[in-house]
Amino acid sequence: MLTKFATALTALLTLTAFQASALPEDRDQPIHITANKARIDDKTGITTYIGDVVITQGTMLIEADHVDMYRGDEGIDKLIAKGAPAHFRQKPTAEDPYSDAWGLHMVYEVDIEKLTITQQAKVIQEQDTFTGEKIIYDLTRSIVNAFGSQDSNEQSSGRVNMVIQPKKKNKAN
């Protein structure tokens, strides 16, 4: 029983310590956007991209069917991506592999570097996987919060699922 408790506690601590901060150089890179259609509304500051949308900035990549980009006085404030599923990818540090996130609906708040993924949310970093109905991914503070569905009629199990791979130990000779 104690072993199961220790395993669950380790998984929970790993989830809250999930490393996800982005490379600082990414923010200084130009943003490249391709899509089948675009509509710019200067009055609202919203640009809508539709059809095979691909957005890149440094190591960051967003792929979606539909993206609404909200611009403020300081630049881009927020991106809302929808897809079947939408995909977000970014390299946490130069040494680490990419972190990936998927979901039917994503909101990326640029200034506070927070990604909220809803509807079939999934995050993978290295070999660890987190799934739930909603995942809030705070890139600045390196924290992931995952939530199951609240509605028992939904297809998902209503639970958060994590697969945490064991860390390889260095063997001293």
Secondary structure in CASP SS format (residue, H / E / C, confidence):
PFRMAT SS
TARGET T0000
AUTHOR 0000-0000-0000
METHOD secondary structure of the structure
MODEL  1
M C 1.00
L H 1.00
T H 1.00
K H 1.00
F H 1.00
A H 1.00
T H 1.00
A H 1.00
L H 1.00
T H 1.00
A H 1.00
L H 1.00
L H 1.00
T H 1.00
L H 1.00
T H 1.00
A C 1.00
F C 1.00
Q C 1.00
A C 1.00
S C 1.00
A C 1.00
L C 1.00
P H 1.00
E H 1.00
D H 1.00
R H 1.00
D H 1.00
Q C 1.00
P C 1.00
I C 1.00
H E 1.00
I E 1.00
T E 1.00
A C 1.00
N C 1.00
K E 1.00
A E 1.00
R E 1.00
I E 1.00
D E 1.00
D C 1.00
K C 1.00
T C 1.00
G C 1.00
I E 1.00
T E 1.00
T E 1.00
Y E 1.00
I E 1.00
G E 1.00
D E 1.00
V E 1.00
V E 1.00
I E 1.00
T E 1.00
Q E 1.00
G C 1.00
T C 1.00
M E 1.00
L E 1.00
I E 1.00
E E 1.00
A E 1.00
D E 1.00
H E 1.00
V E 1.00
D E 1.00
M E 1.00
Y E 1.00
R E 1.00
G E 1.00
D C 1.00
E C 1.00
G E 1.00
I E 1.00
D E 1.00
K E 1.00
L E 1.00
I E 1.00
A E 1.00
K E 1.00
G E 1.00
A E 1.00
P E 1.00
A E 1.00
H E 1.00
F E 1.00
R E 1.00
Q E 1.00
K C 1.00
P C 1.00
T C 1.00
A C 1.00
E C 1.00
D C 1.00
P C 1.00
Y C 1.00
S E 1.00
D E 1.00
A E 1.00
W E 1.00
G E 1.00
L E 1.00
H E 1.00
M E 1.00
V E 1.00
Y E 1.00
E E 1.00
V C 1.00
D C 1.00
I C 1.00
E C 1.00
K E 1.00
L E 1.00
T E 1.00
I E 1.00
T E 1.00
Q E 1.00
Q E 1.00
A E 1.00
K E 1.00
V E 1.00
I E 1.00
Q E 1.00
E C 1.00
Q C 1.00
D E 1.00
T E 1.00
F E 1.00
T E 1.00
G E 1.00
E E 1.00
K E 1.00
I E 1.00
I E 1.00
Y E 1.00
D E 1.00
L C 1.00
T C 1.00
R C 1.00
S C 1.00
I E 1.00
V E 1.00
N E 1.00
A E 1.00
F E 1.00
G C 1.00
S C 1.00
Q C 1.00
D C 1.00
S C 1.00
N C 1.00
E C 1.00
Q C 1.00
S C 1.00
S C 1.00
G C 1.00
R C 1.00
V C 1.00
N E 1.00
M E 1.00
V E 1.00
I C 1.00
Q C 1.00
P C 1.00
K C 1.00
K C 1.00
K C 1.00
N C 1.00
K C 1.00
A C 1.00
N C 1.00
END
